[in-house]
Amino acid sequence: MANKTINTKFGDNIRLLRKQKGWTQIEFAQKLGCSQAIITAYENNVRKPPADKLTVIAELFGVNVTKLFGTIPKTKKNENVKNPKLLRKFEQLEQLPANDKRAVFKMIDGLLTQNKQK
């Protein structure tokens, strides 16, 4: 019985961590070097990853391996985000030079102004 609980938590944790990162199953599979079907099997507790993949999964999510099997609290950072892909894009924008950031903000401001007039 305890083993089933651990397996269920693992699949749920993988799904939760993946969604917190804003990754699709396909994106996560590419990062892990496997197929989407394998990710689906992990998340649905149909299949367990080999031990060497556990460390890779933990590194991708920035947690230790034991955390993959425990309780993972939802992060407040993503709680109000309805579109994790949009959040990821904004995180990527933070890496741009200042001039490029200003250009992006001008484009966003223009679109928002244009949509207010409709």
Summary of the structure (lengths in Angstrom):
residues: 118
radius of gyration: 18.2
end to end distance: 58.4
largest distance: 59.8
contacts: 268
relative contact order: 0.11
helix: 72%
strand: 0%
